[in-house]
Amino acid sequence: MTGKLVAASMAVLVLSLTGCVDATAPPASTTKLAPARQATAEATAHLEAPRPTAAAWEAAALDLTTITPRGGDPTRTALARSTRSRATPPASWVPVAYGDAQVSVPATWDVMTHSWCAAQSPIVELGDVEPSSISCVTTPPLPAVKINDLGTVPAPYRHEKPVLINGISALPGPQSLSSVSYFVPSLHVELWAANGAGGRVLDTLAASPRATVLAGGLAPAVPASWQTVSFAGLRLSVPANWPVTRTSGTPAGLGNLCSSPGVAFPDNTAALLSFGVTLSTDAHLLAPPVCATGSHYNTVQPPMDGVQVDSGRHPHFQVTLSFPKQRCFRLHGLTACPGTAPAYSILVVWVNVPGRAVRVLVSIGLGGDGAIARTILHSLRAA
């Protein structure tokens, strides 16, 4: 974009943005509630814009685009993302899920979940992130993208006309020359992004695998090739090539222990292995793993499929667990309560097994589009 075109676009922008808030920092969450219960099908439309190239995605230049709200009203113009078309991120980008929402980010970005500490790369901040107990800088860095899980429409969005982000209806909120914000009713999240790279991340918005797994509808059929595993009064089905590990030890955390806990199972794709199935009685704590040199606590973690079943009273997940009673449902004679925390790429389900005094925790990796995880969840039965 030439200097004259940028100047002209900025002039149009300033004249068109009336009543906008100069919000250069992400908004604080106003209401905390569990992620959405069920994925809601959105009416979608292809907007007439070319699909961006990988080079365009990676470019860091500021891009000015006119947003036309649903219904064709062009009166609201805002500083926005590089395209309104359905976006396919570059293959090198990694999905990052929070609640019912998912975006994709460059693999070099940092993802802040439970705490922040000394981030050097662009940041995706998921939920309310607190300073780490590790020796860190005293001021949190400004994120490029922030996702908050909200249960109701915040006041700044209530009277706005919806726009489409990658085919999903969203309500625009406070805009500025350097940032945009939206509330997405179907995904129950508030999005904030710095323009440029942050805006291009928002273009990848989609429903997360968690939303797919917990959506209503018919239960998927278990493929005939899958194997059946029994443990702690439960029976479940998993792909035939998944290794099954039975242990009396409990890991010192849920998921990848060399990164932020509770986010995703370890990525074993380089070894051509799945995380597989781990069945633990949680009788004792296992020694922590030896992490590779250069392991980074806040590095982005690719979502991985896998299952971990814990039957003991004291699994050491190192994350906060939350199982709202209103989310519980009956599943083949069992009572299953999907957790709302952690809300990343592992779904933890509290299962009440008939005849057992202690509940069983079934943690399911949310890889791909969630189809494998959904099939595993619906295969749960009493043994």
C-alpha positions in Angstrom: 0.0 0.0 0.0 1.5 3.4 -1.0 1.8 6.3 1.3 -0.9 8.2 -0.5 -3.3 5.3 -0.3 -2.7 4.9 3.4 -3.2 8.6 4.0 -6.4 8.5 2.0 -7.7 5.4 3.7 -6.9 7.0 7.1 -8.8 10.1 6.2 -11.9 8.1 5.2 -11.6 6.1 8.4 -11.4 9.1 10.7 -14.5 10.7 9.0 -16.4 7.4 9.1 -15.7 6.4 12.7 -18.1 8.4 14.9 -18.3 7.7 18.6 -15.5 5.2 18.6 -13.4 4.6 21.7 -9.6 5.0 21.5 -9.1 1.6 23.2 -5.5 0.7 22.7 -5.5 -1.9 25.4 -7.6 -5.1 25.6 -10.8 -4.8 27.6 -11.1 -6.5 31.0 -13.6 -9.3 31.1 -16.9 -8.2 32.6 -18.6 -11.5 33.2 -17.2 -15.0 33.8 -19.2 -17.9 32.7 -18.6 -21.4 31.3 -18.0 -21.8 27.6 -21.0 -22.4 25.3 -22.9 -25.6 25.7 -23.6 -26.3 22.1 -22.2 -25.2 18.8 -24.7 -23.0 17.0 -24.9 -23.1 13.3 -24.4 -19.6 11.9 -25.9 -18.2 8.7 -22.9 -17.6 6.5 -22.1 -15.7 3.3 -19.1 -15.4 1.1 -17.9 -11.8 0.8 -16.4 -10.7 -2.4 -12.8 -10.5 -1.5 -9.8 -12.5 -2.7 -8.4 -15.3 -0.5 -5.2 -14.0 1.1 -1.9 -15.6 0.2 0.5 -17.0 2.8 2.7 -14.0 2.1 -0.2 -11.6 2.9 -0.9 -13.4 6.1 2.7 -13.1 7.3 3.1 -9.5 6.2 3.2 -7.1 9.2 1.8 -4.0 7.3 -1.2 -2.2 8.6 -4.3 -2.9 6.5 -7.4 -0.7 6.2 -10.6 -2.4 5.2 -14.2 -1.4 5.2 -16.5 -3.7 7.2 -20.1 -3.9 5.9 -22.4 -5.2 8.5 -24.9 -8.0 7.8 -27.9 -6.4 6.0 -25.8 -4.3 3.7 -25.6 -1.2 5.8 -22.2 0.4 4.9 -22.5 3.3 7.4 -20.1 1.7 9.9 -16.6 1.8 8.7 -13.7 0.6 10.9 -10.1 -0.3 11.0 -10.2 -4.0 10.5 -8.6 -7.2 9.2 -7.0 -7.8 5.9 -9.9 -9.7 4.3 -13.6 -10.6 4.9 -13.4 -13.8 3.0 -13.4 -17.3 4.5 -9.7 -17.6 5.6 -7.4 -20.6 5.5 -4.3 -19.9 7.6 -0.9 -20.9 6.4 0.1 -24.5 7.1 2.8 -23.4 9.5 0.2 -21.7 11.8 -1.1 -23.5 14.9 -4.7 -23.7 16.2 -5.2 -22.1 19.7 -8.5 -22.9 21.4 -10.2 -21.3 24.4 -13.7 -22.3 25.3 -15.9 -22.6 22.2 -13.6 -20.4 20.1 -10.4 -21.1 18.1 -8.0 -19.0 16.2 -4.7 -19.9 14.5 -1.4 -18.2 15.1 2.2 -18.4 13.9 4.1 -21.2 15.6 6.6 -18.6 16.9 4.0 -16.7 19.0 3.6 -17.1 22.8 0.3 -18.2 24.3 -0.5 -16.9 27.8 -2.9 -19.1 29.8 -2.5 -19.3 33.6 0.3 -16.7 33.9 2.7 -14.6 31.9 6.4 -14.4 32.1 9.1 -12.6 30.0 7.4 -13.1 26.6 9.4 -11.9 23.7 7.2 -12.8 20.8 3.7 -11.6 19.9 1.2 -12.9 22.4 -2.2 -14.5 22.5 -3.8 -14.1 25.9 -6.5 -16.5 26.9 -8.8 -15.4 29.7 -7.6 -13.6 32.8 -3.9 -14.1 33.0 -2.0 -13.3 36.2 1.7 -12.6 36.8 3.7 -15.7 37.2 5.4 -16.6 40.5 8.6 -17.1 38.6 10.9 -14.1 38.6 9.4 -12.0 35.8 9.1 -8.4 34.5 6.7 -6.4 36.7 4.4 -5.3 33.9 2.6 -7.7 31.6 3.3 -7.2 27.9 0.5 -6.0 25.7 -1.0 -9.0 23.8 -1.6 -9.0 20.0 -4.8 -11.0 20.6 -6.9 -11.5 23.7 -9.9 -13.9 24.1 -12.2 -13.7 27.1 -15.0 -16.2 27.8 -18.2 -14.3 28.6 -21.7 -15.5 29.2 -23.7 -12.3 28.3 -23.3 -9.6 25.8 -21.3 -6.8 27.3 -22.8 -3.3 27.3 -20.5 -1.8 24.5 -21.8 -4.4 22.0 -25.5 -4.6 22.7 -26.7 -2.1 20.1 -24.3 -2.9 17.3 -25.2 -4.4 14.0 -23.5 -7.8 13.4 -20.6 -8.3 11.0 -19.1 -11.6 9.7 -15.7 -12.8 10.9 -14.8 -15.8 8.7 -18.5 -16.5 8.3 -19.3 -16.2 12.0 -21.7 -13.5 13.2 -20.0 -11.0 15.6 -20.9 -7.7 17.2 -18.3 -5.0 16.8 -17.2 -3.1 19.9 -14.8 -0.3 20.7 -12.5 0.4 17.8 -9.4 2.6 17.6 -6.6 3.3 15.1 -4.6 0.5 16.6 -7.1 -2.2 17.8 -10.5 -3.8 17.2 -12.8 -5.8 19.5 -15.9 -8.0 19.0 -18.3 -10.2 20.9 -19.2 -13.5 19.3 -22.7 -14.6 20.6 -22.6 -18.1 19.3 -19.1 -18.8 20.8 -19.7 -16.7 24.0 -16.3 -15.0 23.7 -15.0 -11.4 23.5 -12.2 -10.9 21.1 -9.6 -8.0 21.1 -6.8 -7.6 18.6 -4.1 -5.2 17.8 -4.3 -4.3 14.1 -1.9 -5.9 11.6 -0.8 -9.3 12.7 -3.5 -9.5 15.5 -6.2 -8.7 13.0 -5.1 -11.5 10.6 -5.3 -13.9 13.5 -8.9 -13.0 14.0 -9.6 -13.8 10.4 -9.1 -17.5 11.3 -11.9 -17.5 13.9 -13.8 -20.8 14.1 -15.7 -22.9 16.5 -13.3 -24.9 18.6 -13.2 -28.7 18.7 -14.6 -28.5 22.2 -17.8 -27.0 20.7 -18.0 -29.9 18.2 -17.5 -32.5 20.9 -20.2 -31.2 23.2 -22.7 -30.2 20.5 -26.1 -31.9 20.5 -27.2 -34.3 17.8 -26.7 -38.0 17.1 -23.8 -39.8 18.6 -21.2 -40.8 16.1 -20.7 -44.4 15.2 -17.5 -46.0 16.5 -15.4 -47.3 13.6 -15.2 -51.1 13.4 -11.4 -50.9 13.4 -11.2 -49.2 16.8 -10.1 -51.1 20.0 -12.0 -51.2 23.3 -10.3 -50.4 26.5 -11.7 -51.1 30.0 -10.6 -49.5 33.2 -12.0 -48.3 36.6 -15.5 -49.6 35.7 -15.5 -47.8 32.4 -15.3 -49.0 28.8 -14.3 -46.7 25.9 -13.2 -47.0 22.3 -10.1 -45.5 20.8 -8.2 -45.9 17.4 -6.6 -49.3 17.0 -3.1 -47.9 16.6 -3.1 -45.9 19.9 -0.7 -47.4 22.5 -2.3 -48.1 25.9 -0.3 -47.5 29.1 -1.5 -48.7 32.5 0.3 -47.1 35.5 -0.2 -46.6 39.3 1.6 -43.3 39.0 0.1 -39.9 38.3 2.0 -37.3 36.3 3.0 -34.0 37.9 0.5 -32.2 35.7 -2.0 -32.6 33.0 -0.8 -32.6 29.4 2.6 -31.4 28.2 4.6 -31.1 31.4 7.4 -29.1 29.6 5.0 -26.3 28.9 2.0 -24.7 30.4 -0.1 -27.5 32.0 -3.7 -28.3 31.0 -3.4 -26.9 27.5 -2.7 -29.9 25.3 -1.2 -33.4 25.3 2.4 -33.8 24.2 3.1 -33.5 20.5 4.6 -36.8 19.5 4.1 -36.4 15.7 7.8 -36.2 15.1 8.1 -39.7 16.5 5.1 -40.8 14.5 3.3 -41.7 17.7 0.0 -40.7 19.2 -0.2 -39.7 22.8 -2.4 -42.8 23.0 -4.2 -43.9 26.2 -2.9 -43.6 29.8 -4.8 -45.4 32.5 -3.7 -44.3 36.0 -4.8 -45.3 39.6 -2.9 -42.2 40.9 -1.4 -44.1 43.8 1.9 -42.1 43.7 3.4 -39.1 42.0 5.7 -39.8 39.0 9.0 -38.0 38.7 8.8 -35.0 36.3 10.1 -35.5 32.8 13.4 -34.2 31.5 12.5 -31.4 29.2 14.4 -30.6 26.0 16.9 -27.8 26.1 15.2 -24.5 25.2 11.7 -25.7 26.2 9.6 -22.6 26.6 6.8 -22.4 29.1 4.6 -20.2 27.0 5.2 -21.7 23.6 2.2 -22.5 21.5 1.1 -26.1 21.9 -0.5 -27.9 18.9 -3.8 -29.6 19.9 -3.4 -33.4 20.1 -5.7 -36.3 20.3 -5.4 -38.7 23.2 -7.0 -40.0 26.4 -6.0 -40.0 30.1 -8.2 -41.8 32.6 -7.5 -41.1 36.3 -9.3 -43.2 38.9 -7.5 -42.1 42.1 -8.7 -39.4 44.6 -5.7 -37.1 44.1 -4.5 -36.7 40.5 -1.9 -33.9 40.2 -3.3 -31.9 37.3 -1.7 -28.6 38.4 -4.7 -26.7 37.0 -8.0 -25.6 38.3 -10.9 -27.9 37.6 -14.5 -26.8 37.3 -17.5 -29.0 36.7 -20.8 -27.0 36.8 -23.7 -29.3 37.7 -25.9 -27.7 35.0 -23.5 -29.1 32.4 -23.9 -32.7 33.4 -25.8 -35.2 31.2 -26.6 -38.9 31.1 -24.5 -41.0 28.8 -25.3 -44.7 28.4 -26.2 -45.0 32.1 -23.4 -42.9 33.3 -23.4 -39.3 34.6 -20.9 -37.2 32.7 -20.0 -33.7 33.7 -17.7 -31.9 31.1 -15.4 -29.4 32.7 -15.4 -25.7 31.9 -11.8 -25.4 33.2 -9.3 -25.9 31.9 -10.8 -24.5 28.7 -8.0 -25.2 26.2 -7.3 -28.3 24.1 -8.0 -31.0 26.7 -11.6 -31.7 27.7 -11.8 -33.1 31.3 -15.0 -35.0 32.0 -16.0 -36.0 35.5 -17.7 -39.4 35.3 -19.8 -41.0 38.0 -19.6 -44.8 37.5 -22.3 -46.9 39.1 -20.9 -48.9 42.1 -17.8 -46.7 42.5 -17.4 -44.3 45.4 -14.7 -42.3 43.7 -15.4 -40.4 40.5 -13.3 -41.1 37.4 -11.7 -38.3 35.4 -11.5 -38.8 31.7 -9.3 -36.3 29.9 -9.7 -36.2 26.1 -7.4 -34.4 23.7 -9.1 -32.1 21.3 -7.1 -32.5 18.2 -8.1 -31.8 14.6 -11.8 -31.0 14.1 -12.9 -32.8 17.3 -14.4 -35.7 15.5 -12.1 -38.3 17.2 -12.7 -36.8 20.6 -16.5 -36.7 20.1 -16.5 -40.4 19.1 -14.4 -41.3 22.2 -16.7 -39.3 24.5 -19.8 -41.0 23.2 -18.3 -44.4 23.4 -18.1 -44.2 27.2 -20.1 -46.9 29.0 -20.0 -48.9 32.2 -17.7 -51.9 31.9 
